[in-house]
Amino acid sequence: MNRALTDWIRRQGWRQFRFQREAAQAIAAGGSGLIHAPTGTGKTLAVWLPLIDRWLLENGRKKWSNKSMVPFRVLWITPLRALSHDTLKALRKPVVELGLPWSVEARTGDTSAAQKARQFKRPPTALVTTPESLSLLLSFPETQEKFATLQAVVVDEWHELLSSKRGIQTELALARLRKWNPQLQTWGLSATLSNLDEALSALLGVETRSADRPRVIISGDLKKKTTIETIIPRDMEKFPWAGHLGLKLLPDVIKAIEQARTTLVFTNTRSQTELWFQSLLQARPGWADDLGIHHGSLDREEREAVEQRLRAGTIRAVVCTSSLDLGVDFSPVEQVIQIGGPKGIARLLQRAGRSGHQPGAVSRILCVPTQAMELIEYAAAREAMKRREIEPRAPLSRPLDVLVQHLVTCALGGGFTRDELLTEVRAAYSYRDLTEQEFDWALQFVVRGGKSLQAYPEYHRVVEINGRHSVESPLITRFHRMQIGTIAGDQSVSVKFLSGKTLGTVEESFVAKLKRGSRFSFAGRPLELVRFHDLNAYVRPAKKSSRLVAIWGGSRLSFSSELAHAVRRQLDHALDNRFANKEMRSVRGVLQTQADWSSIPRHDELLIETTDTREGRHWFLFPFAGRLGHEGLGSLLAHRMGQRMPATITIAVNDYGLELLPAQELDFNEDEWRALLSPDHLLEDMLACLNTSELARRQFREVARVAGLVFQGYPGARKTARQVQASSSLFYEVFAKYEPDHLLLEQARREVLERQLEVQRLRGVLEWAQTAKIKYHRVRRLTPFSFPLWAEMLRGIVSTESWADRVARMAADLESAAQNERSEHTGVVGSK
């Protein structure tokens, strides 16, 4: 490494880790690869400094003036605009302090039009951008010439992009860049990922390996220390139910916040973030200027103000969601608090890494259960982290909506011929198995609109002249560039004060239920709705606080398979009378009652309970397959039961199991249960039992938008969710009627099965159930495992207030029964 650079590193008081030296050697050799290391260990500099060193070696002692900045060399792709600020800061530091003639700039949706124009005319030496902004650049014919000097691409937080359509968009863009420059170096930075070989293949695409251009995985095995502590409730209730415990531990959370300089309080949902922020503020009014709130629906200025105070260390605590999960560097953060179950091992590890975000520092996370069973999750996650059992992120397989969008982008960006683009697209890992028929279908779809839309000129987006495809319509050009991207969230409504200041966005469906004068909490403030007009909700500060908190859809997370296995391992330990951590010791009484009244299933056992209440005969199954898996399983079982005897069946689910409540009493023996749980004809039964046509219709809304069928309106005049839904529904109906084998329809159905219903995970559960030992118990009363499912079921049939009262009374009755009955198995959990 150049002496000036090594001297600079020494002045920082740093020493290079082994993985950083390996990265420097690979980059110097012209190689590409993936760096996998814990958060805060220096992955950014592991790539950036060798790229600077390479330029220094090439240019020797050549003098550069400020007027002759180094041409475009490095493209840095980040998944979030919020990361660009810290990335710029990290990249600029050595450039400025070494006096290099390099310019480092960002280009995102927040960049001004004037700056974008200047960057396009003369790109900086290093450009930090997002997948969407890169795709937009590729839609200009001049981009290939502007990128002629590009030598390296770095994709930050690759694990976040990998299993999404934004990752697919990135793969296609990289394939285009590598076609322009086959010598292009590509590096990915990642943490908390297990399928490294697949992640590397998705990053580098399908290309022949060569000795002079190595493809490497570099692991920063630094054994970064992460400590997981838990607040243990003083009075452990044996009959837990979702959410009842969390705010009871508010005093403990306040005490923990008081003991640290700066704390991040993570929740799993935006609604929970709003609730905890308000609760902290009500308990400590004097903290009004010391508390912050941060989630993706808040206005950018609101979020950036909180982020700036975090960097400066001038804020006591911030209540947040996954909006602060990624690698933003907030060095002053001393402590992270997790409210509720982590739902995934990688998620907990990622959040813990927000503290101790420097090499050698300890990452600390304090977990706060919202119900007693989450204590088992914490113990399971800690053990799984020690065993390095991290969830994989699988790339998607050849989504045609993203391909259709890319075809129009390439047609705009200088045009293409059919064969050359097919070869280029197949070089992207996710499209390696793309058939010629699929590619030709997508090509004809953008040229003629397919069979159903060929009579409408506005869907003839690409024209073919002498075998070359391009876009000639200025209107199509403008529409496409305005809509490039794959993020298709729910339609949102801007929340604004009457003065015009924007607080953020909430979903249209939430505001539609409010009346003028309705009070609700949002952005950490009590608000009153004044009027709702043109996707703007105008509000004013409310004089009184409200218990109504803004609710967003899609916010209920599900167990990962890896965490589910880890939880079952903890239960196996309990059955062997091994309680090696305080979390499991704290729930020993809960598990003892479960074992006395029913049983605790081992990893190869399926527990089935049935009991009678005034609602009827309840069936409870505990496969430990996660909420989404249980939703699909519950619907499947209800369908198959109904085929035997017509019946209305109510379903409730959580991460541990599911409940089936038939309108009339139904009984099943072990052989009948195995038949009901058969994996045979799974796909046919799922399509029959679920409202898959409606689910597919909703999913098609995203597919249609990405494919460019639905125009969402000009900035400042966006269409409402109803208008967008009507447009996509019209296309859905036309295709379903006149072109039922339309490949975008098939994609929507496939995404419903794979993403929403987790059909592959469900198949695994059914196959496991065929060999698992079924432990059947007809119990006299609800057990600790079945009680939360019963409470969830009851929520759907009674009012909120009466539900809370009824559940509390039932919990008290069961607690009393547990105390009055002496266990026959004292000291040993299970043994039945």
C-alpha positions in Angstrom: 0.0 0.0 0.0 1.2 3.5 -0.8 3.2 5.1 2.0 1.0 8.2 2.2 -2.0 6.0 2.8 -0.3 3.8 5.4 0.9 6.9 7.2 -2.6 8.3 7.2 -4.0 5.0 8.6 -1.3 5.1 11.4 -2.3 8.7 12.2 -5.8 7.6 12.8 -4.6 5.1 15.4 -6.0 2.2 13.4 -4.5 -1.2 12.6 -5.6 -3.2 9.7 -7.5 -6.4 10.3 -6.7 -9.5 8.4 -9.9 -9.3 6.3 -9.0 -5.7 5.3 -5.5 -6.8 4.2 -7.0 -9.7 2.2 -9.4 -7.3 0.5 -6.6 -5.0 -0.4 -4.7 -7.8 -2.0 -7.7 -9.0 -4.0 -8.5 -5.5 -5.2 -4.9 -4.9 -6.2 -5.1 -8.1 -8.2 -8.1 -6.9 -10.1 -10.5 -9.2 -8.3 -14.1 -8.9 -7.3 -15.9 -10.3 -4.3 -18.0 -10.1 -1.2 -16.8 -8.9 2.2 -18.8 -10.4 5.1 -18.0 -8.9 8.5 -19.9 -7.8 11.6 -21.4 -4.3 11.7 -18.9 -1.6 12.7 -15.7 -3.4 11.8 -14.5 -1.3 8.9 -16.0 -2.9 5.8 -16.3 0.5 4.0 -12.6 1.3 4.4 -11.7 -2.2 3.5 -12.7 -1.5 -0.1 -12.4 2.3 -0.3 -8.7 2.6 0.8 -7.4 -0.1 -1.7 -9.3 1.7 -4.5 -7.5 5.0 -3.5 -4.3 3.1 -3.2 -4.7 1.7 -6.7 -5.1 5.2 -8.1 -2.0 6.4 -6.2 0.1 3.6 -7.6 -1.1 4.3 -11.1 -0.3 8.0 -10.9 2.9 8.0 -8.9 4.0 11.5 -8.0 1.9 13.2 -10.7 0.6 16.6 -9.5 -3.1 17.3 -9.8 -4.7 20.8 -9.6 -8.1 21.4 -8.1 -9.3 22.2 -11.6 -8.4 18.8 -12.9 -10.3 16.4 -10.7 -9.9 12.7 -11.3 -12.6 11.4 -13.7 -15.4 9.0 -12.7 -13.9 5.8 -11.2 -16.1 4.5 -8.4 -19.8 3.9 -8.2 -21.1 3.2 -4.6 -24.6 1.8 -4.4 -26.5 2.1 -1.1 -30.0 0.6 -0.4 -31.2 3.7 1.5 -30.9 7.4 0.9 -30.4 7.8 4.6 -27.1 5.9 4.4 -25.7 8.3 1.8 -24.8 11.0 4.3 -22.7 8.7 6.5 -21.2 7.0 3.4 -20.2 10.4 2.0 -18.6 11.4 5.3 -16.6 8.1 5.5 -15.4 8.3 1.9 -14.5 12.0 2.0 -12.4 11.8 5.1 -9.2 10.2 3.6 -9.7 12.1 0.3 -9.7 15.5 2.1 -7.0 14.7 4.6 -4.7 13.3 1.9 -5.4 16.2 -0.4 -6.4 14.0 -3.3 -8.0 15.5 -6.4 -11.1 13.4 -5.9 -14.7 14.6 -5.8 -17.2 12.4 -3.8 -20.9 13.2 -4.2 -24.3 11.6 -3.8 -27.1 11.3 -6.3 -30.5 10.2 -4.8 -34.1 11.3 -4.9 -33.2 14.1 -2.6 -30.5 15.6 -4.8 -31.4 18.9 -6.5 -32.1 19.1 -10.2 -29.3 21.5 -10.7 -26.8 19.2 -9.0 -28.0 16.2 -10.9 -27.5 18.1 -14.2 -24.0 19.1 -13.2 -23.2 15.5 -12.2 -24.5 14.1 -15.4 -22.4 16.6 -17.4 -19.3 15.7 -15.5 -19.6 12.8 -13.0 -17.6 13.1 -9.8 -14.7 10.7 -9.1 -17.0 8.7 -6.8 -20.7 8.7 -6.9 -22.9 7.4 -4.1 -26.4 6.4 -5.4 -29.4 4.1 -5.0 -30.6 1.3 -7.3 -33.4 3.5 -8.6 -31.1 6.4 -9.4 -28.7 4.1 -11.1 -31.5 2.7 -13.3 -32.6 6.2 -14.1 -29.0 7.0 -15.3 -29.0 3.9 -17.5 -32.1 5.3 -19.3 -30.0 8.1 -20.9 -28.0 7.3 -24.1 -25.1 9.4 -22.9 -24.5 7.3 -19.8 -22.3 4.7 -21.5 -19.9 7.4 -22.5 -20.0 9.1 -19.1 -19.3 5.7 -17.5 -16.4 4.9 -19.8 -13.8 5.6 -17.0 -15.7 3.6 -14.3 -13.4 1.0 -12.7 -15.2 -0.3 -9.6 -18.7 -0.7 -8.2 -19.4 -1.2 -4.5 -22.8 -2.4 -3.3 -23.3 -1.6 0.4 -25.5 -3.6 2.6 -25.9 -6.3 -0.1 -27.9 -8.5 2.2 -30.7 -5.9 2.4 -31.1 -5.9 -1.4 -30.4 -9.5 -2.1 -33.9 -11.1 -1.7 -35.9 -8.2 -3.1 -36.9 -6.7 -6.5 -34.5 -3.8 -5.8 -31.8 -6.5 -5.7 -33.0 -7.8 -9.0 -32.9 -4.2 -10.4 -29.3 -3.9 -9.1 -28.3 -7.2 -10.7 -29.6 -6.1 -14.1 -27.8 -2.7 -13.8 -24.6 -4.5 -12.9 -24.9 -6.8 -15.9 -25.2 -3.8 -18.1 -22.2 -2.1 -16.6 -20.1 -5.3 -16.9 -21.1 -5.5 -20.6 -19.8 -2.0 -21.1 -16.6 -2.7 -19.2 -15.8 -6.4 -18.8 -12.8 -5.5 -16.5 -15.1 -3.8 -14.0 -14.5 -4.7 -10.4 -17.6 -5.4 -8.3 -17.5 -5.6 -4.5 -20.3 -6.2 -2.1 -20.4 -5.4 1.6 -22.6 -7.5 3.9 -23.3 -8.5 7.5 -25.7 -11.1 9.1 -25.9 -13.4 6.1 -25.4 -17.2 5.8 -25.7 -18.1 2.1 -22.5 -16.4 1.1 -21.8 -18.4 -2.1 -25.2 -17.6 -3.5 -24.9 -14.0 -2.4 -21.6 -13.7 -4.3 -23.1 -15.3 -7.4 -26.0 -12.9 -7.4 -23.6 -10.0 -7.0 -21.1 -10.9 -9.7 -23.5 -12.6 -12.1 -22.9 -15.5 -14.4 -19.4 -15.3 -15.8 -16.5 -17.5 -16.3 -13.9 -17.5 -13.5 -10.4 -16.7 -14.4 -7.1 -16.8 -12.5 -6.3 -13.2 -13.3 -9.7 -12.0 -12.1 -10.4 -13.8 -8.9 -13.9 -14.0 -7.3 -13.6 -14.2 -3.6 -15.5 -14.2 -0.3 -13.6 -12.5 2.5 -14.9 -13.1 6.0 -14.1 -10.7 8.8 -14.2 -13.3 11.5 -13.5 -10.9 14.3 -15.7 -12.5 16.9 -17.2 -9.2 17.7 -18.7 -9.4 21.1 -22.5 -8.9 21.3 -24.2 -9.0 24.7 -28.0 -9.7 25.0 -29.6 -8.9 28.3 -33.3 -9.2 29.2 -35.6 -7.4 31.5 -37.3 -10.1 33.5 -40.8 -9.3 34.8 -40.9 -9.5 38.6 -44.3 -11.2 38.6 -44.2 -13.8 35.8 -47.8 -14.7 34.7 -48.3 -18.2 33.6 -50.8 -17.3 30.9 -49.2 -14.8 28.5 -51.1 -12.9 25.9 -49.8 -10.7 23.1 -48.8 -7.2 24.2 -50.1 -7.2 27.7 -46.7 -7.2 29.4 -44.7 -4.6 27.4 -45.9 -1.3 29.0 -45.8 -2.9 32.4 -42.1 -2.8 32.0 -42.0 0.9 31.2 -40.3 1.9 34.5 -37.5 -0.6 33.8 -37.1 0.8 30.3 -36.9 4.3 31.7 -34.3 3.3 34.3 -32.2 1.7 31.5 -32.4 4.8 29.4 -31.3 7.0 32.3 -28.2 4.9 32.8 -26.9 5.4 29.2 -25.8 8.5 27.3 -27.8 7.7 24.1 -30.2 4.8 23.5 -32.0 3.4 20.5 -35.4 1.8 21.4 -36.3 -0.5 18.6 -39.9 -1.7 18.0 -41.2 -4.1 15.4 -44.0 -1.8 14.0 -44.5 1.9 13.3 -47.7 1.8 15.5 -45.7 0.3 18.4 -43.1 3.1 17.9 -45.7 5.8 18.3 -47.2 4.1 21.3 -43.9 3.7 23.2 -42.8 7.3 22.4 -46.0 8.6 23.8 -45.8 6.4 26.9 -42.2 7.5 27.6 -43.1 11.1 27.2 -46.1 10.8 29.5 -44.0 9.1 32.1 -41.2 11.7 31.8 -42.6 15.0 30.5 -39.2 16.6 31.3 -37.7 14.5 28.5 -39.7 16.4 25.8 -36.5 17.8 24.2 -34.5 14.7 24.8 -36.6 12.1 23.1 -36.9 11.4 19.4 -39.1 9.3 17.1 -38.0 7.8 13.8 -39.8 5.6 11.3 -40.2 5.4 7.6 -43.5 7.3 7.4 -42.2 10.4 9.0 -41.2 13.3 6.8 -37.5 13.3 5.7 -36.7 16.6 7.5 -38.1 15.1 10.7 -36.0 12.0 10.4 -32.8 13.9 9.4 -33.2 16.2 12.4 -33.3 13.1 14.7 -30.3 11.5 12.9 -28.2 14.7 13.2 -28.8 14.8 17.0 -27.9 11.1 17.2 -24.6 11.8 15.5 -23.9 14.7 17.7 -24.9 12.8 20.9 -27.3 15.5 21.9 -30.4 13.3 22.3 -31.1 10.9 25.2 -33.2 8.2 23.3 -34.8 7.6 20.0 -37.8 5.2 19.6 -37.5 3.7 16.1 -38.3 0.9 13.7 -36.2 -0.8 11.1 -35.6 2.6 9.6 -32.5 2.7 11.7 -31.5 -1.0 11.3 -28.9 -0.4 8.6 -25.3 0.8 8.7 -25.8 4.4 9.6 -22.9 5.3 12.0 -24.2 6.7 15.2 -21.1 6.3 17.3 -22.5 8.0 20.5 -25.2 5.2 20.8 -24.2 3.3 23.9 -27.3 1.1 24.3 -30.0 -0.6 22.1 -33.3 -1.7 23.5 -35.5 -4.2 21.6 -39.2 -4.1 22.4 -40.9 -7.4 21.7 -39.6 -10.6 20.1 -36.8 -10.2 17.5 -38.6 -12.6 15.0 -35.2 -13.3 13.4 -31.6 -13.9 14.5 -30.1 -11.6 11.9 -32.5 -8.8 12.8 -31.5 -8.9 16.5 -27.8 -9.1 15.6 -28.2 -6.1 13.1 -30.0 -4.0 15.8 -27.5 -4.9 18.5 -24.8 -3.6 16.1 -26.2 -0.1 16.2 -24.3 0.2 19.5 -20.6 -0.3 19.7 -20.4 0.7 16.1 -16.6 0.7 16.0 -14.0 -2.0 15.7 -13.3 -3.7 19.1 -16.4 -2.1 20.8 -19.0 -4.3 22.5 -22.5 -4.2 21.0 -25.2 -4.3 23.7 -28.9 -4.9 23.4 -31.5 -5.0 26.2 -34.6 -7.0 25.3 -38.0 -6.1 26.7 -40.7 -8.8 26.4 -44.3 -7.9 25.5 -45.4 -11.3 26.5 -43.7 -14.1 28.5 -43.1 -16.5 25.7 -40.8 -13.9 24.0 -38.3 -14.6 26.8 -37.8 -18.0 25.2 -37.1 -16.2 21.9 -34.4 -14.1 23.4 -32.7 -17.2 24.9 -33.0 -19.0 21.6 -31.6 -16.1 19.6 -28.6 -15.7 21.9 -27.7 -19.4 21.5 -28.3 -19.3 17.8 -26.0 -16.3 17.4 -23.3 -18.2 19.3 -23.8 -21.2 16.9 -23.8 -18.7 14.0 -27.2 -19.8 12.7 -28.1 -16.8 10.6 -31.0 -16.7 8.2 -30.2 -16.9 4.5 -31.5 -14.3 1.9 -32.4 -16.1 -1.3 -32.4 -14.1 -4.5 -35.7 -14.0 -6.5 -36.1 -16.0 -9.7 -36.6 -14.1 -13.0 -39.5 -11.7 -12.1 -40.8 -10.5 -15.5 -42.2 -7.2 -14.2 -38.7 -6.0 -13.4 -37.5 -7.4 -16.8 -40.2 -5.5 -18.6 -39.1 -2.3 -16.9 -35.5 -3.0 -17.7 -36.3 -3.5 -21.4 -37.8 -0.1 -21.7 -34.9 1.4 -19.7 -32.4 -0.2 -22.1 -34.4 0.9 -25.1 -34.2 4.5 -23.8 -30.5 4.2 -23.0 -29.2 3.8 -26.5 -31.3 0.9 -27.8 -30.5 -2.8 -28.1 -30.9 -5.8 -30.4 -32.7 -8.9 -29.2 -29.9 -11.3 -29.0 -27.3 -9.0 -27.4 -29.8 -8.0 -24.6 -30.9 -11.6 -24.0 -27.2 -12.6 -23.4 -26.7 -9.6 -21.1 -29.9 -10.3 -19.1 -28.9 -14.0 -18.7 -25.6 -12.9 -17.2 -27.6 -11.7 -14.2 -27.8 -14.5 -11.7 -31.5 -14.3 -11.1 -32.2 -14.6 -14.8 -29.7 -17.3 -15.6 -32.6 -19.7 -16.3 -34.6 -17.3 -18.3 -36.0 -19.0 -21.4 -36.1 -17.5 -24.8 -39.9 -17.8 -24.8 -40.1 -15.7 -21.6 -37.7 -13.1 -22.9 -39.6 -12.9 -26.3 -42.9 -12.6 -24.4 -41.5 -9.7 -22.4 -40.1 -8.1 -25.5 -43.3 -8.3 -27.4 -45.2 -7.0 -24.4 -43.2 -3.7 -24.5 -43.3 -3.6 -28.4 -47.0 -4.4 -29.0 -48.6 -4.6 -25.6 -49.1 -8.4 -25.9 -52.3 -10.0 -27.2 -54.7 -8.0 -25.0 -53.3 -4.5 -25.5 -52.0 -4.6 -29.1 -54.9 -2.3 -30.2 -53.8 0.5 -27.9 -50.8 2.6 -29.2 -49.9 3.9 -25.7 -48.7 0.4 -24.8 -46.4 0.1 -27.8 -43.6 1.6 -25.7 -40.7 0.2 -27.7 -40.3 0.3 -31.5 -38.2 -2.0 -33.6 -36.4 -0.7 -36.6 -34.1 -3.0 -38.6 -33.8 -5.3 -35.6 -32.9 -2.5 -33.1 -35.3 -1.6 -30.3 -35.6 2.0 -29.0 -38.2 4.4 -27.6 -39.3 7.3 -29.8 -42.2 8.8 -27.9 -41.3 11.7 -25.6 -44.4 11.0 -23.5 -43.4 7.4 -22.9 -39.9 8.6 -22.1 -41.2 11.0 -19.5 -43.6 8.5 -17.9 -41.0 5.8 -17.7 -38.3 7.9 -16.1 -40.8 9.2 -13.5 -41.7 5.6 -12.5 -38.4 3.7 -12.5 -38.2 1.6 -9.4 -39.6 -1.5 -7.8 -40.8 -0.1 -4.4 -44.6 -0.4 -4.5 -45.8 0.5 -1.0 -49.4 1.2 0.0 -50.8 4.5 -1.1 -50.0 7.1 1.5 -51.6 10.4 2.7 -49.4 13.3 3.7 -50.1 14.6 7.2 -49.7 18.4 7.3 -50.2 21.2 9.7 -52.5 24.0 8.5 -49.3 26.1 8.1 -48.2 23.7 5.4 -45.4 21.9 7.4 -45.4 18.1 6.6 -45.0 15.6 9.4 -45.0 12.5 7.3 -47.4 10.0 5.7 -50.0 7.5 6.9 -52.0 5.0 4.9 -55.1 6.3 3.1 -57.2 3.5 4.6 -56.4 4.8 8.2 -57.4 8.4 7.4 -60.5 7.3 5.6 -61.9 6.0 8.9 -61.4 9.3 10.7 -63.9 12.1 11.0 -63.3 15.8 11.3 -62.2 16.5 14.8 -60.9 13.0 15.4 -57.8 12.8 17.5 -54.9 10.5 16.9 -51.1 10.2 17.7 -48.6 10.5 14.9 -44.9 11.7 14.8 -44.9 11.7 18.5 -47.6 14.3 18.7 -51.3 14.4 19.6 -53.2 15.6 16.5 -56.7 16.6 15.5 -57.9 16.1 12.0 -59.2 19.3 10.4 -59.9 18.1 6.9 -58.9 15.5 4.3 -58.4 16.7 0.7 -56.4 15.5 -2.3 -54.3 12.9 -0.3 -53.5 15.5 2.3 -54.7 15.2 5.9 -54.6 18.7 7.4 -54.2 18.6 11.2 -53.6 20.8 14.2 -52.1 20.0 17.6 -54.7 18.4 19.9 -55.3 19.8 23.3 -55.6 16.2 24.7 -53.7 13.1 23.9 -55.4 10.2 22.2 -55.1 6.4 22.6 -55.7 6.1 18.8 -52.3 5.5 17.1 -51.8 5.5 13.4 -51.9 1.9 12.0 -50.0 0.7 9.0 -50.7 -2.6 7.2 -48.2 -5.4 6.8 -46.7 -4.8 10.2 -47.0 -8.2 11.8 -43.6 -10.0 11.5 -43.3 -13.7 11.5 -40.8 -16.1 13.1 -37.9 -17.1 10.8 -37.3 -20.9 10.4 -34.0 -20.6 12.1 -35.4 -18.9 15.1 -38.2 -21.4 15.3 -35.7 -24.3 15.4 -33.7 -22.4 18.1 -36.9 -22.0 20.2 -37.7 -25.7 19.9 -34.1 -26.5 21.0 -34.7 -24.4 24.2 -37.9 -26.4 24.9 -35.9 -29.6 24.4 -33.4 -28.3 27.0 -36.3 -27.6 29.4 -37.7 -31.1 29.0 -34.2 -32.4 29.9 -34.4 -30.1 33.0 -31.6 -27.8 31.7 -32.2 -24.2 32.4 -28.9 -22.6 31.5 -30.0 -18.9 31.3 -32.1 -16.6 33.3 -34.8 -16.2 30.5 -35.6 -19.9 30.6 -35.4 -20.0 34.4 -37.9 -17.1 34.5 -40.5 -19.1 32.4 -39.9 -22.3 34.3 -43.2 -21.9 36.1 -45.0 -21.3 32.8 -43.5 -24.4 31.2 -44.2 -26.5 34.3 -47.9 -25.6 34.2 -47.9 -26.4 30.4 -46.3 -29.8 31.1 -48.7 -30.6 34.0 -51.9 -29.7 32.1 -50.8 -30.9 28.7 -47.2 -31.4 27.5 -44.3 -29.6 25.9 -43.4 -31.0 22.5 -39.9 -32.0 21.5 -38.5 -31.0 18.1 -39.8 -34.2 16.5 -43.3 -34.0 18.1 -46.5 -32.2 17.1 -48.6 -31.1 20.0 -52.4 -31.0 19.5 -54.8 -29.9 22.2 -58.5 -29.6 22.4 -60.7 -28.1 25.0 -64.2 -26.7 25.4 -65.3 -23.2 26.3 -68.5 -21.3 25.9 -67.4 -20.5 22.3 -67.3 -24.2 21.4 -64.7 -26.9 20.9 -61.3 -25.5 20.2 -58.5 -27.3 18.4 -54.9 -26.1 19.0 -51.9 -27.2 16.9 -48.3 -26.2 17.7 -45.9 -26.7 14.7 -43.8 -23.6 15.7 -43.7 -22.6 12.0 -44.2 -18.8 12.3 -47.3 -16.6 11.9 -47.3 -16.6 8.1 -46.9 -20.4 7.9 -49.7 -20.9 10.4 -52.0 -18.6 8.5 -51.6 -20.8 5.4 -51.8 -24.0 7.4 -55.0 -22.9 9.2 -56.7 -22.0 6.0 -55.6 -25.3 4.5 -56.9 -27.4 7.4 -60.2 -25.5 7.5 -60.7 -26.2 3.8 -59.9 -29.9 4.2 -62.2 -30.2 7.3 -65.0 -28.5 5.4 -64.7 -31.0 2.5 -65.5 -33.8 5.0 -68.3 -31.9 6.7 -69.5 -28.4 5.8 -68.7 -26.1 8.7 -67.8 -22.6 9.4 -64.3 -22.5 11.1 -62.7 -19.6 12.9 -58.9 -19.4 12.7 -56.4 -17.7 15.0 -52.6 -17.9 14.7 -49.4 -16.8 16.3 -45.7 -17.8 15.9 -46.1 -20.9 18.0 -49.3 -22.4 16.7 -52.8 -22.0 15.4 -56.4 -22.5 16.6 -59.4 -23.9 14.8 -62.8 -23.3 16.2 -65.6 -25.0 14.2 -69.2 -23.7 14.5 -70.1 -27.3 15.4 -68.2 -29.9 17.3 -65.8 -32.0 15.2 -63.6 -34.8 16.4 -60.5 -36.3 14.7 -58.3 -39.2 15.6 -54.5 -39.4 14.9 -54.9 -41.0 11.5 -57.4 -38.3 10.5 -55.0 -35.6 11.6 -52.2 -37.1 9.5 -54.6 -37.1 6.5 -55.5 -33.5 7.1 -51.8 -32.7 7.3 -50.9 -34.5 4.1 -48.6 -32.6 1.7 -50.4 -34.3 -1.2 -52.3 -31.9 -3.5 -51.0 -28.9 -1.4 -51.0 -26.4 -4.3 -54.4 -27.4 -5.6 -55.9 -27.2 -2.1 -54.3 -23.8 -1.4 -55.6 -22.4 -4.6 -59.1 -23.7 -3.7 -59.3 -22.8 -0.1 -57.9 -19.3 -0.2 -59.3 -16.3 -2.0 -56.3 -16.5 -4.2 -58.0 -14.6 -7.0 -58.4 -11.6 -4.7 -54.9 -12.1 -3.3 -53.5 -12.3 -6.8 -55.4 -9.2 -7.8 -53.9 -7.3 -5.0 -50.4 -8.6 -5.8 -50.9 -7.7 -9.5 -51.2 -4.1 -8.4 -47.5 -4.1 -7.6 -46.6 -6.2 -10.7 -48.5 -3.8 -12.9 -46.9 -0.7 -11.5 -43.3 -2.1 -11.8 -44.1 -3.3 -15.3 -45.2 0.2 -16.2 -48.8 -0.5 -16.9 -50.2 1.9 -14.3 -49.1 5.5 -14.2 -49.3 6.8 -10.6 -49.5 10.5 -11.6 -47.2 13.5 -11.7 -45.4 14.7 -8.6 -47.8 16.8 -6.5 -50.8 15.2 -8.3 -50.5 11.5 -7.4 -53.4 9.2 -8.0 -55.3 7.9 -5.0 -55.0 4.2 -4.0 -58.6 3.7 -5.2 -57.6 5.1 -8.7 -54.5 3.0 -8.9 -56.3 -0.1 -7.7 -59.1 0.5 -10.3 -56.5 0.8 -13.1 -54.6 -2.4 -12.1 -57.9 -4.3 -11.5 -59.0 -3.4 -15.0 -55.9 -4.8 -16.5 -56.2 -7.9 -14.3 -59.8 -8.5 -15.5 -58.9 -8.0 -19.1 -55.9 -10.3 -19.0 -57.8 -13.0 -17.0 -60.6 -12.9 -19.5 -58.8 -12.6 -22.8 -55.3 -13.9 -21.9 -55.5 -16.2 -18.9 -52.0 -17.5 -19.5 -50.6 -14.0 -19.3 -47.1 -14.3 -17.7 -47.6 -11.3 -15.4 -50.8 -12.9 -14.0 -48.8 -16.1 -13.4 -46.1 -14.1 -11.6 -48.7 -12.4 -9.3 -50.1 -15.8 -8.4 -46.6 -17.2 -7.8 -45.7 -14.3 -5.6 -48.8 -14.8 -3.5 -47.9 -18.4 -2.9 -44.2 -17.9 -2.3 -44.2 -14.5 -0.4 -47.5 -14.2 1.3 -48.4 -17.8 2.0 -44.9 -19.2 2.3 -46.1 -22.3 0.5 -42.6 -23.9 0.5 -42.3 -23.5 4.2 -45.8 -24.9 4.6 -44.9 -27.9 2.5 -41.9 -28.5 4.8 -44.2 -28.4 7.9 -46.6 -30.9 6.3 -43.8 -33.3 5.3 -42.4 -33.1 8.9 -45.8 -33.8 10.4 -46.0 -37.1 8.5 -43.2 -38.5 10.6 -43.6 -36.4 13.8 -45.0 -38.1 16.8 -48.4 -36.6 17.5 -49.0 -35.8 21.2 -52.8 -35.4 21.6 -54.3 -34.0 24.8 -57.9 -33.3 25.6 -57.5 -30.7 28.4 -59.9 -29.5 31.0 -58.9 -25.8 30.5 -56.8 -23.6 28.4 -53.1 -24.1 28.8 -50.2 -21.5 28.7 -49.6 -22.4 25.1 -53.3 -22.3 24.0 -54.4 -19.3 26.0 -52.8 -16.6 23.8 -54.4 -18.2 20.7 -57.8 -18.2 22.4 -57.3 -14.5 23.3 -56.4 -13.7 19.7 -59.5 -15.6 18.5 -61.7 -13.8 20.9 -60.4 -10.4 19.7 -62.2 -10.9 16.4 -65.6 -11.5 17.9 -66.1 -9.0 20.8 -65.4 -5.3 21.3 -62.0 -4.1 22.3 -63.0 -3.2 25.9 -65.0 -6.3 26.6 -62.2 -8.4 25.0 -59.6 -7.0 27.4 -61.8 -7.6 30.4 -62.7 -11.1 29.3 -59.1 -12.1 28.7 -58.0 -10.6 32.0 -60.7 -12.5 33.9 -59.8 -15.8 32.1 -56.1 -15.3 32.8 -56.9 -14.7 36.5 -59.0 -17.8 36.7 -56.4 -19.9 35.1 -53.6 -18.5 37.4 -55.8 -19.3 40.4 -56.3 -22.9 39.1 -52.6 -23.3 38.6 -51.8 -22.2 42.1 -54.3 -24.5 43.6 -53.2 -27.6 41.8 -49.9 -29.1 43.1 -47.8 -30.4 40.3 -47.3 -34.2 40.2 -43.9 -33.6 38.6 -42.2 -31.0 40.8 -38.7 -30.1 39.7 -39.1 -31.8 36.3 -40.7 -30.0 33.4 -42.5 -32.4 31.1 -41.8 -36.2 31.4 -45.2 -37.1 30.1 
